Amino acid sequence: MRAREPKAYYSKLSFKSQTVLPREVRERLKMSPGDRLRYLVDDKGVRIEKEAPARQGELFATFSEWSSEADEETFADL
């Protein structure tokens, strides 16, 4: 049995290095506005995945506006 050829989808890179994910790719990854992508780079190429949701305990890692050195000092004793 012969391996199935992968489907190819294309998008164009803008002047600001932005692109739009093709609808088929968004649907396959089950992407929604605000979701993040992860790029895995190795010798074979680049694989794009939907970033896994934060696990409990890592939840506040997403709030980068509260991650300054001053905040760490202020809340260190909590």
N, C-alpha and C positions, 0 to 999 in steps of 0.2 A: 504494500500500500504506500503510495507516494504522499509525502508531507504536503499539506495545504499551503499555498503561497499566502503570506501575510497581506492584508489589505493596507494600502497606503493612502494617507490623507495628508493634505498640504495646507500650510498657512504661511502668511508673509510676515516678516519681521518689520516693524515700524522703525522710524528714525530714533525713537526712544527705546529700542530693543524690546518692544511689546508685541505680542501676537494674540490672536483669538484662537482658542481651541476649537477645532471643528466639532459640529454638533454630535457626530458619531462618537468622537473621543470623549466629550463631556458625558454623554449618556453611558458609555461603557464604564467610565470611572465613577459614575453617579455623583458628578460634581454639582455643587450649588454655589451661588454667590457667597463669597467669603471663605470658601474652602481653600486649603493650601495644597500645593504640589511639592513633591520631593523628587529630586533628580539624582539618580544613581549612576555614577560614571565609573566605567572600568575599561579594560583593554578592548572589549567587544563593541563598545559604544555607550550610548546614554539611554537609560530607561526612565520613563516618567510614571510616577505613581501618585495616587491621592494620599496625602499625609494622613496617617492614622489619627483618630481623635485622641486628645490628651487623656491620660489615665488619671483617676482620682489621685490627688497628691501632687500631680504635675499641673493641675488646673491653673494655679496662679502664675505659672511660668509664662502663660500667654499674655499677662498684663504687664507688658514691658514698661509702661509709664510709671509703675511702682517698683522699679528695680534699680534705683540709683543707690549710690554709696550712702547718701544721707538717709534714705529709707531703711537700708540695712542696719545702720547704727541706731536709728530711732526705734525700730521694731525688734531688735536683737534679743531683748529680754522677754518677749511675749511667748 
